[in-house]
Amino acid sequence: KAYKKAIELKPEYAWAWGQLGLLYHDKLNSPEKAMLLAEECISKNIHNPVAFNSFAWIFYKYGDREFLEKAEMWIREALNIEPDNANYLHTLACILCASDKGVEAIEHAKKYLQYPELIEKSLDDVIELVVGLAASGHAHEALVMLRDSHSAKFLEPLIAGLQIFNGEEVKVAAEIMEIAKDVVKEIQEKQEKWSNNN
């Protein structure tokens, strides 16, 4: 009720729209309601990149191919408004991976990885992206990108996971090896999920 009231009082408040969309999607398991809300929000906030990104991310996470086209359209709109926004580049790259457009995703992933201060604060986002790239058949390219990034030392467990996934021999500390094995498991699970959605 609070989000609806906030939207009623201030329809341009993109954060409230996004939170209500998450509520519909995550808590009420109603992606159709979330889609209708997204379309209403975007019709009222036509130039709000936060709204575009919020709903694009919700429907990327939902993972249904029918929603990915809309999600891609919305995040591209956000990037038209703020072309250098690292969060939007991340969202687009993830959506492209899920849409079997891994080659294009690599371009946007490279731009995203140019923000080391953000990378080091949002390791979960980096993992999401790299797992998506690997699951879409671009593990080698993802590995090269991470090795070449300014944050390579910080991303060692992720790099080790990609090496294992690629069949390379890896010698790292036991703690890093455990995380690397979890990364491989995530890649395999995402591959299976995406192959079931086709």
N, C-alpha and C positions, 0 to 999 in steps of 0.2 A: 504494500500500500504506500509505503514511503517513497519508493521510486516513482510510482504513478503520480503521486502528489507533486513530487519535484518536477516531473515532466509537465504536469498541468500548469504549474506556476512559472516554469522556465523551459519552454519547449526546445530551446537551443542548447540545453545542458546535455551534451553528448554522453558524459560519464553515466548519468542516471539511465539513459537509454541502454547503454551497454550493460549495466548491471542488471536491468530488468531482462534483457536478452539472455544473459547468463542464467538468471533465475529460471526463466522458461526452459532454456535448453538443458541445464545441468540438474536442477532440483526437481522440476516438474516433468522432465523428459518429454518436452513438447517442441521439437524442432520446427514444426509447422507454425506454431504460435510465434516462435522466435523469428521465423522468416517474415511473417506478416508485420511484426513489430519493427524489424529491420527496414522493411520497405517503407513503412510509415515514417520512421525516424529519418531515413535518408531523404524522403520527399520533403520533410520539414527542415532538414539541416544539409541542404544540397552541397554546401562547400565546407563541411566539417570533416577533416581528415581523421579525427579521433573516432567519430562515429563509423566511418568507412572501415577503419582498422579494427575496431571492436567487433563489428559484425562479421567481417572477413575472418577473423581469428576464431570466433565461435563456430562458424560453419566449416572451417578447416578442421577444427578439433572434432566436430561431429563425424567427419570422414566420409560422408555420403557423396558420391560423384555428382548427383543431381544438384547439390548445393555448392560444389566447388567452382562451377562457372561463375555464379553470382559473386562468390567470395573473391575470385580473381578480378572480376570487374570492379568491385568495390575497392580493393587494395590498390589497384592501378589508379583509381580516382584519387585516393589519398596521396599517392606518389606524384601525381600530376600537380598537386597543390604543394607538397613538401618533398621534392625529389631526393633530398639527401638525408631523410629521416631513417636512421638505422633500424628502428623498430618496424617500420613499414617495409623496408627492404627484407628484413627477416621474415615477416609474415608472407610476403610475396614469394620468397624462395621456398618456404615450407609448402605453400599452396601449389606451386609449380611441381614440386617433388611428388605430391599426392596426386597430381593430375597427369603424371607420366611425362612431364616436361623438364626432366632433369638437366638437360643441356642448358636451357635458359635459366634454370634455378642456379646453376653454378655462377653465372654472371652476377646475379644479385647477392649470392652468398659471399663472393669475393669482396663486394662493396661493403657488406655488413661486417665482415671480419677486419675491415680497416679501422674499426672503432675499439681499440684495445681496452679503454676504460669501461666501456659498456660490456664487452666480452667477459671481463673479469668480475663484473658484478652480476652477470646473468648466465651462469654456467648452464642452468637448465635449458635456456633458450638455445645455446650453442649445441647442446646435446640433441635437442629436438631437431635442429636443422641438419646436423651431421648424420644422425640416424636416418633422417629422411633422404638425404643425398645417397647414402650407402644402400638403403632399401630400394631406391629407384635405379640402382645399377651404376652409381657413380662414386663408389667407395674409394677408388684410387685417386680420383680428382679431389675428393674431400680430404684425403690424407695429405696430398701435396699442398693444398691450401692451408691446412693447419700447420704443417711443418714450416711453411714459409711465413706464417703470420707472426706478428709482434708478440703474440700471447702464447707461442708454442710451449714454453716452459710450464706455464700455468695449465695448459691443455694436455699435458703428458698422458693422463689416463685415457683420454679420448683418442689420442694418437695411437696408443698401444692397442686399444680396442679395434681400431681400423686396421692396424697391422695384422692382428690375429684374424680378423674377418677376411683380409686379403691373402691369408695363408703364409704370412711372413713369420719368421722366428722372432720372439720378443723376450728380452731380458730386462726386467724391471723389478722394483721392490714388490714384495708380496701384496701390500695394500693397493698399489697401483694395478697389479694384475687382477685383483678381485673386481675393481671398478671396470677394468678393461673387459673382463668376461661379462659383466652386466651390460656393457655397451653392445657387445656382440649379440647377447640375448635380445636386447631391445630391437636391434636391426632385424633379426630373424622374425620376431613377432610382428614388426611393422610390415615386412615383406609378405608375411602370411595374411595379415589383415587386408593389405591392398590387393593381393591376388584374389581374395574372396570378394572384394567389392567390384571386380571387373566383370 
